[in-house]
């Protein structure tokens, strides 16, 4: 399984770490960049990881829907 999709996650974490000590606006920008990079890493992730996340989302959403309608 190729792990090149981890490059985007590591880049996002490093960006967040480097901009942690700057002002609030830079932190907001870093947060947005990290979120975009995380979404890109999900696109590049192998199908096994994508399938696992999809199952997790379905299970959690069903539990939340049952909780809200009860």
Secondary structure as the mmCIF struct_conf table of DSSP 4:
data_model
#
loop_
_struct_conf.conf_type_id
_struct_conf.id
_struct_conf.beg_label_comp_id
_struct_conf.beg_label_asym_id
_struct_conf.beg_label_seq_id
_struct_conf.end_label_comp_id
_struct_conf.end_label_asym_id
_struct_conf.end_label_seq_id
TURN_TY1_P TURN_TY1_P1 UNK A 4 UNK A 5
HELX_RH_AL_P HELX_RH_AL_P1 UNK A 6 UNK A 18
TURN_TY1_P TURN_TY1_P2 UNK A 19 UNK A 21
BEND BEND1 UNK A 22 UNK A 22
HELX_RH_AL_P HELX_RH_AL_P2 UNK A 24 UNK A 44
BEND BEND2 UNK A 45 UNK A 45
HELX_RH_AL_P HELX_RH_AL_P3 UNK A 47 UNK A 69
#
